[in-house]
Structure formats: structure tokens, C-alpha cells
């Protein structure tokens, strides 16, 4: 089983954007495969689905914590 890490998905919220943590497998460089599932897709739709490969970037929160944010879905065959 590959190591897992947590990445964050930006979701819309009534009070503005929010970040949802999700489990992902590192694939090298800045690529990760989403392995976590959305427990409430009808209530909180995500821009990425389990199995999607996403490019992630560090993002500094207002309290100086840095999270890894999924920025875009990529085709793993054409990314390397």
C-alpha cells in the first residue's frame, strides 16, 4: 500500500471558500491521486473525484500554517 498524505480541496461555502481535507497518494513531484471519498456529494460537491490525479501547490493560511492544495486535474500519462 502506498503512503498517504492529506491534501485539501477548495469548496464553495456560504461564507466564502473553505478547504476540505482528503486522503491522497503521492505520485512524485507535485502530483497526487485522490483516494479519499466525499461522504456527502449532494450537499458538498467537490471539483475532484476519487481516483483523479491532481497537481498540488502549497498554500499559506492566515495563521501561517501551510497546506497542500489540489489546483488542477491532470492526465498522468501526459504529465511526465
N, CA, C and O atoms as a GROMACS GRO file, in nm:
protein
  320
    1UNK      N    1   0.085  -0.119   0.000
    1UNK     CA    2   0.000   0.000   0.000
    1UNK      C    3   0.089   0.125   0.000
    1UNK      O    4   0.183   0.134   0.079
    2UNK      N    5   0.060   0.217  -0.086
    2UNK     CA    6   0.140   0.339  -0.097
    2UNK      C    7   0.114   0.429   0.024
    2UNK      O    8   0.008   0.423   0.086
    3UNK      N    9   0.212   0.512   0.055
    3UNK     CA   10   0.196   0.609   0.163
    3UNK      C   11   0.084   0.706   0.126
    3UNK      O   12   0.060   0.733   0.009
    4UNK      N   13   0.017   0.756   0.228
    4UNK     CA   14  -0.088   0.853   0.203
    4UNK      C   15  -0.055   0.983   0.274
    4UNK      O   16   0.016   0.985   0.375
    5UNK      N   17  -0.107   1.090   0.220
    5UNK     CA   18  -0.091   1.221   0.280
    5UNK      C   19  -0.225   1.292   0.268
    5UNK      O   20  -0.318   1.242   0.204
    6UNK      N   21  -0.235   1.406   0.330
    6UNK     CA   22  -0.358   1.482   0.322
    6UNK      C   23  -0.337   1.602   0.231
    6UNK      O   24  -0.242   1.678   0.249
    7UNK      N   25  -0.426   1.618   0.134
    7UNK     CA   26  -0.430   1.738   0.053
    7UNK      C   27  -0.565   1.803   0.076
    7UNK      O   28  -0.656   1.741   0.133
    8UNK      N   29  -0.578   1.926   0.034
    8UNK     CA   30  -0.701   2.000   0.059
    8UNK      C   31  -0.767   2.038  -0.072
    8UNK      O   32  -0.700   2.076  -0.169
    9UNK      N   33  -0.899   2.027  -0.075
    9UNK     CA   34  -0.979   2.064  -0.191
    9UNK      C   35  -1.057   2.189  -0.156
    9UNK      O   36  -1.121   2.196  -0.051
   10UNK      N   37  -1.052   2.288  -0.244
   10UNK     CA   38  -1.127   2.412  -0.223
   10UNK      C   39  -1.273   2.388  -0.260
   10UNK      O   40  -1.305   2.343  -0.370
   11UNK      N   41  -1.360   2.420  -0.166
   11UNK     CA   42  -1.503   2.405  -0.191
   11UNK      C   43  -1.571   2.538  -0.165
   11UNK      O   44  -1.520   2.619  -0.088
   12UNK      N   45  -1.684   2.560  -0.228
   12UNK     CA   46  -1.760   2.681  -0.204
   12UNK      C   47  -1.840   2.667  -0.076
   12UNK      O   48  -1.885   2.558  -0.040
   13UNK      N   49  -1.856   2.776  -0.008
   13UNK     CA   50  -1.937   2.779   0.114
   13UNK      C   51  -2.011   2.912   0.118
   13UNK      O   52  -1.972   3.008   0.052
   14UNK      N   53  -2.118   2.916   0.195
   14UNK     CA   54  -2.197   3.039   0.202
   14UNK      C   55  -2.114   3.157   0.249
   14UNK      O   56  -2.134   3.270   0.204
   15UNK      N   57  -2.020   3.133   0.339
   15UNK     CA   58  -1.936   3.241   0.392
   15UNK      C   59  -1.807   3.259   0.312
   15UNK      O   60  -1.716   3.328   0.358
   16UNK      N   61  -1.798   3.199   0.196
   16UNK     CA   62  -1.677   3.206   0.115
   16UNK      C   63  -1.616   3.069   0.101
   16UNK      O   64  -1.671   2.970   0.151
   17UNK      N   65  -1.502   3.061   0.035
   17UNK     CA   66  -1.440   2.930   0.012
   17UNK      C   67  -1.394   2.866   0.143
   17UNK      O   68  -1.360   2.934   0.240
   18UNK      N   69  -1.393   2.735   0.142
   18UNK     CA   70  -1.346   2.656   0.255
   18UNK      C   71  -1.255   2.547   0.201
   18UNK      O   72  -1.255   2.520   0.081
   19UNK      N   73  -1.179   2.486   0.288
   19UNK     CA   74  -1.086   2.380   0.249
   19UNK      C   75  -1.130   2.250   0.312
   19UNK      O   76  -1.155   2.244   0.432
   20UNK      N   77  -1.139   2.146   0.230
   20UNK     CA   78  -1.179   2.014   0.278
   20UNK      C   79  -1.059   1.920   0.267
   20UNK      O   80  -1.007   1.900   0.157
   21UNK      N   81  -1.014   1.861   0.380
   21UNK     CA   82  -0.903   1.766   0.372
   21UNK      C   83  -0.947   1.634   0.311
   21UNK      O   84  -1.060   1.589   0.334
   22UNK      N   85  -0.858   1.572   0.233
   22UNK     CA   86  -0.889   1.444   0.170
   22UNK      C   87  -0.759   1.364   0.159
   22UNK      O   88  -0.652   1.421   0.136
   23UNK      N   89  -0.769   1.233   0.176
   23UNK     CA   90  -0.652   1.147   0.163
   23UNK      C   91  -0.609   1.135   0.017
   23UNK      O   92  -0.693   1.130  -0.073
   24UNK      N   93  -0.477   1.132  -0.003
   24UNK     CA   94  -0.422   1.121  -0.138
   24UNK      C   95  -0.292   1.042  -0.133
   24UNK      O   96  -0.224   1.039  -0.030
   25UNK      N   97  -0.258   0.979  -0.247
   25UNK     CA   98  -0.132   0.907  -0.261
   25UNK      C   99  -0.035   0.995  -0.339
   25UNK      O  100  -0.068   1.040  -0.448
   26UNK      N  101   0.085   1.019  -0.286
   26UNK     CA  102   0.185   1.095  -0.362
   26UNK      C  103   0.234   1.014  -0.482
   26UNK      O  104   0.264   0.895  -0.469
   27UNK      N  105   0.242   1.078  -0.597
   27UNK     CA  106   0.287   1.012  -0.720
   27UNK      C  107   0.422   1.065  -0.767
   27UNK      O  108   0.474   1.021  -0.870
   28UNK      N  109   0.479   1.158  -0.693
   28UNK     CA  110   0.605   1.219  -0.734
   28UNK      C  111   0.583   1.360  -0.779
   28UNK      O  112   0.475   1.398  -0.826
   29UNK      N  113   0.690   1.439  -0.764
   29UNK     CA  114   0.685   1.584  -0.792
   29UNK      C  115   0.567   1.645  -0.719
   29UNK      O  116   0.558   1.632  -0.597
   30UNK      N  117   0.478   1.711  -0.788
   30UNK     CA  118   0.364   1.777  -0.724
   30UNK      C  119   0.231   1.708  -0.757
   30UNK      O  120   0.126   1.772  -0.750
   31UNK      N  121   0.235   1.579  -0.794
   31UNK     CA  122   0.115   1.506  -0.833
   31UNK      C  123   0.069   1.410  -0.722
   31UNK      O  124   0.150   1.345  -0.655
   32UNK      N  125  -0.063   1.402  -0.707
   32UNK     CA  126  -0.124   1.316  -0.606
   32UNK      C  127  -0.250   1.254  -0.664
   32UNK      O  128  -0.319   1.316  -0.745
   33UNK      N  129  -0.280   1.130  -0.622
   33UNK     CA  130  -0.405   1.065  -0.661
   33UNK      C  131  -0.501   1.074  -0.543
   33UNK      O  132  -0.468   1.032  -0.432
   34UNK      N  133  -0.620   1.128  -0.567
   34UNK     CA  134  -0.722   1.138  -0.462
   34UNK      C  135  -0.770   0.997  -0.430
   34UNK      O  136  -0.816   0.925  -0.519
   35UNK      N  137  -0.762   0.958  -0.303
   35UNK     CA  138  -0.810   0.825  -0.262
   35UNK      C  139  -0.923   0.836  -0.160
   35UNK      O  140  -0.995   0.738  -0.138
   36UNK      N  141  -0.939   0.951  -0.099
   36UNK     CA  142  -1.049   0.971  -0.005
   36UNK      C  143  -1.179   0.989  -0.080
   36UNK      O  144  -1.179   1.024  -0.198
   37UNK      N  145  -1.289   0.964  -0.012
   37UNK     CA  146  -1.420   0.980  -0.076
   37UNK      C  147  -1.500   1.091  -0.010
   37UNK      O  148  -1.478   1.124   0.107
   38UNK      N  149  -1.591   1.146  -0.085
   38UNK     CA  150  -1.678   1.252  -0.037
   38UNK      C  151  -1.799   1.189   0.031
   38UNK      O  152  -1.878   1.123  -0.036
   39UNK      N  153  -1.816   1.208   0.162
   39UNK     CA  154  -1.928   1.145   0.231
   39UNK      C  155  -2.064   1.208   0.198
   39UNK      O  156  -2.167   1.145   0.222
   40UNK      N  157  -2.065   1.329   0.144
   40UNK     CA  158  -2.192   1.398   0.116
   40UNK      C  159  -2.186   1.472  -0.018
   40UNK      O  160  -2.193   1.594  -0.020
   41UNK      N  161  -2.173   1.399  -0.130
   41UNK     CA  162  -2.158   1.469  -0.259
   41UNK      C  163  -2.278   1.555  -0.297
   41UNK      O  164  -2.260   1.655  -0.366
   42UNK      N  165  -2.399   1.520  -0.255
   42UNK     CA  166  -2.516   1.600  -0.290
   42UNK      C  167  -2.516   1.732  -0.213
   42UNK      O  168  -2.565   1.833  -0.263
   43UNK      N  169  -2.462   1.732  -0.094
   43UNK     CA  170  -2.461   1.850  -0.009
   43UNK      C  171  -2.337   1.936  -0.036
   43UNK      O  172  -2.344   2.059  -0.035
   44UNK      N  173  -2.224   1.869  -0.058
   44UNK     CA  174  -2.097   1.939  -0.076
   44UNK      C  175  -2.022   1.882  -0.198
   44UNK      O  176  -1.933   1.799  -0.181
   45UNK      N  177  -2.058   1.925  -0.317
   45UNK     CA  178  -1.989   1.874  -0.436
   45UNK      C  179  -1.843   1.917  -0.438
   45UNK      O  180  -1.810   2.031  -0.405
   46UNK      N  181  -1.756   1.824  -0.478
   46UNK     CA  182  -1.613   1.851  -0.489
   46UNK      C  183  -1.575   1.866  -0.635
   46UNK      O  184  -1.639   1.805  -0.721
   47UNK      N  185  -1.473   1.946  -0.666
   47UNK     CA  186  -1.428   1.960  -0.805
   47UNK      C  187  -1.344   1.842  -0.853
   47UNK      O  188  -1.318   1.829  -0.972
   48UNK      N  189  -1.302   1.754  -0.760
   48UNK     CA  190  -1.222   1.636  -0.795
   48UNK      C  191  -1.288   1.514  -0.734
   48UNK      O  192  -1.354   1.522  -0.631
   49UNK      N  193  -1.268   1.398  -0.800
   49UNK     CA  194  -1.329   1.273  -0.756
   49UNK      C  195  -1.222   1.174  -0.713
   49UNK      O  196  -1.106   1.187  -0.750
   50UNK      N  197  -1.260   1.074  -0.634
   50UNK     CA  198  -1.165   0.968  -0.601
   50UNK      C  199  -1.108   0.907  -0.729
   50UNK      O  200  -1.181   0.879  -0.823
   51UNK      N  201  -0.976   0.888  -0.731
   51UNK     CA  202  -0.908   0.835  -0.849
   51UNK      C  203  -0.848   0.942  -0.937
   51UNK      O  204  -0.758   0.912  -1.016
   52UNK      N  205  -0.895   1.066  -0.925
   52UNK     CA  206  -0.837   1.175  -1.005
   52UNK      C  207  -0.692   1.200  -0.962
   52UNK      O  208  -0.659   1.192  -0.844
   53UNK      N  209  -0.607   1.231  -1.060
   53UNK     CA  210  -0.471   1.275  -1.032
   53UNK      C  211  -0.472   1.427  -1.041
   53UNK      O  212  -0.518   1.485  -1.139
   54UNK      N  213  -0.420   1.490  -0.935
   54UNK     CA  214  -0.424   1.636  -0.926
   54UNK      C  215  -0.284   1.692  -0.902
   54UNK      O  216  -0.200   1.628  -0.839
   55UNK      N  217  -0.262   1.813  -0.952
   55UNK     CA  218  -0.140   1.887  -0.924
   55UNK      C  219  -0.168   1.969  -0.798
   55UNK      O  220  -0.271   2.035  -0.788
   56UNK      N  221  -0.076   1.964  -0.701
   56UNK     CA  222  -0.094   2.036  -0.576
   56UNK      C  223   0.013   2.141  -0.556
   56UNK      O  224   0.126   2.126  -0.603
   57UNK      N  225  -0.024   2.248  -0.486
   57UNK     CA  226   0.068   2.356  -0.454
   57UNK      C  227   0.053   2.391  -0.307
   57UNK      O  228  -0.056   2.378  -0.251
   58UNK      N  229   0.162   2.434  -0.243
   58UNK     CA  230   0.150   2.479  -0.105
   58UNK      C  231   0.070   2.610  -0.099
   58UNK      O  232   0.078   2.693  -0.189
   59UNK      N  233  -0.006   2.626   0.008
   59UNK     CA  234  -0.088   2.745   0.027
   59UNK      C  235  -0.076   2.786   0.173
   59UNK      O  236  -0.100   2.705   0.263
   60UNK      N  237  -0.041   2.910   0.198
   60UNK     CA  238  -0.027   2.958   0.335
   60UNK      C  239  -0.159   3.016   0.384
   60UNK      O  240  -0.216   3.107   0.324
   61UNK      N  241  -0.206   2.961   0.496
   61UNK     CA  242  -0.328   3.011   0.558
   61UNK      C  243  -0.297   3.138   0.637
   61UNK      O  244  -0.180   3.171   0.656
   62UNK      N  245  -0.398   3.207   0.682
   62UNK     CA  246  -0.378   3.333   0.753
   62UNK      C  247  -0.302   3.316   0.884
   62UNK      O  248  -0.240   3.411   0.931
   63UNK      N  249  -0.307   3.197   0.944
   63UNK     CA  250  -0.236   3.176   1.071
   63UNK      C  251  -0.096   3.120   1.049
   63UNK      O  252  -0.036   3.065   1.142
   64UNK      N  253  -0.043   3.132   0.927
   64UNK     CA  254   0.092   3.090   0.888
   64UNK      C  255   0.108   2.940   0.871
   64UNK      O  256   0.219   2.894   0.842
   65UNK      N  257   0.002   2.862   0.889
   65UNK     CA  258   0.010   2.720   0.857
   65UNK      C  259   0.010   2.706   0.706
   65UNK      O  260  -0.053   2.785   0.635
   66UNK      N  261   0.081   2.605   0.656
   66UNK     CA  262   0.087   2.580   0.513
   66UNK      C  263   0.020   2.446   0.485
   66UNK      O  264   0.051   2.345   0.548
   67UNK      N  265  -0.073   2.447   0.389
   67UNK     CA  266  -0.142   2.324   0.349
   67UNK      C  267  -0.109   2.296   0.203
   67UNK      O  268  -0.061   2.385   0.131
   68UNK      N  269  -0.135   2.174   0.159
   68UNK     CA  270  -0.114   2.134   0.021
   68UNK      C  271  -0.250   2.132  -0.047
   68UNK      O  272  -0.338   2.055  -0.008
   69UNK      N  273  -0.268   2.216  -0.149
   69UNK     CA  274  -0.397   2.237  -0.213
   69UNK      C  275  -0.400   2.177  -0.352
   69UNK      O  276  -0.309   2.201  -0.432
   70UNK      N  277  -0.505   2.100  -0.382
   70UNK     CA  278  -0.526   2.046  -0.516
   70UNK      C  279  -0.570   2.160  -0.607
   70UNK      O  280  -0.674   2.223  -0.584
   71UNK      N  281  -0.491   2.186  -0.712
   71UNK     CA  282  -0.516   2.301  -0.800
   71UNK      C  283  -0.581   2.264  -0.932
   71UNK      O  284  -0.666   2.337  -0.984
   72UNK      N  285  -0.541   2.149  -0.988
   72UNK     CA  286  -0.596   2.111  -1.118
   72UNK      C  287  -0.586   1.960  -1.137
   72UNK      O  288  -0.496   1.894  -1.085
   73UNK      N  289  -0.680   1.908  -1.213
   73UNK     CA  290  -0.677   1.768  -1.252
   73UNK      C  291  -0.581   1.754  -1.368
   73UNK      O  292  -0.580   1.839  -1.458
   74UNK      N  293  -0.500   1.647  -1.368
   74UNK     CA  294  -0.405   1.626  -1.478
   74UNK      C  295  -0.419   1.483  -1.529
   74UNK      O  296  -0.465   1.393  -1.460
   75UNK      N  297  -0.376   1.467  -1.653
   75UNK     CA  298  -0.370   1.334  -1.713
   75UNK      C  299  -0.234   1.277  -1.678
   75UNK      O  300  -0.132   1.328  -1.726
   76UNK      N  301  -0.228   1.171  -1.593
   76UNK     CA  302  -0.098   1.120  -1.551
   76UNK      C  303  -0.011   1.070  -1.665
   76UNK      O  304   0.112   1.068  -1.652
   77UNK      N  305  -0.070   1.031  -1.776
   77UNK     CA  306   0.005   0.983  -1.891
   77UNK      C  307   0.080   1.095  -1.961
   77UNK      O  308   0.184   1.071  -2.023
   78UNK      N  309   0.029   1.217  -1.953
   78UNK     CA  310   0.092   1.328  -2.024
   78UNK      C  311   0.168   1.422  -1.931
   78UNK      O  312   0.217   1.526  -1.975
   79UNK      N  313   0.180   1.387  -1.804
   79UNK     CA  314   0.243   1.477  -1.708
   79UNK      C  315   0.391   1.451  -1.688
   79UNK      O  316   0.457   1.529  -1.620
   80UNK      N  317   0.444   1.345  -1.743
   80UNK     CA  318   0.581   1.317  -1.711
   80UNK      C  319   0.675   1.321  -1.821
   80UNK      O  320   0.794   1.298  -1.802
   0.00000   0.00000   0.00000
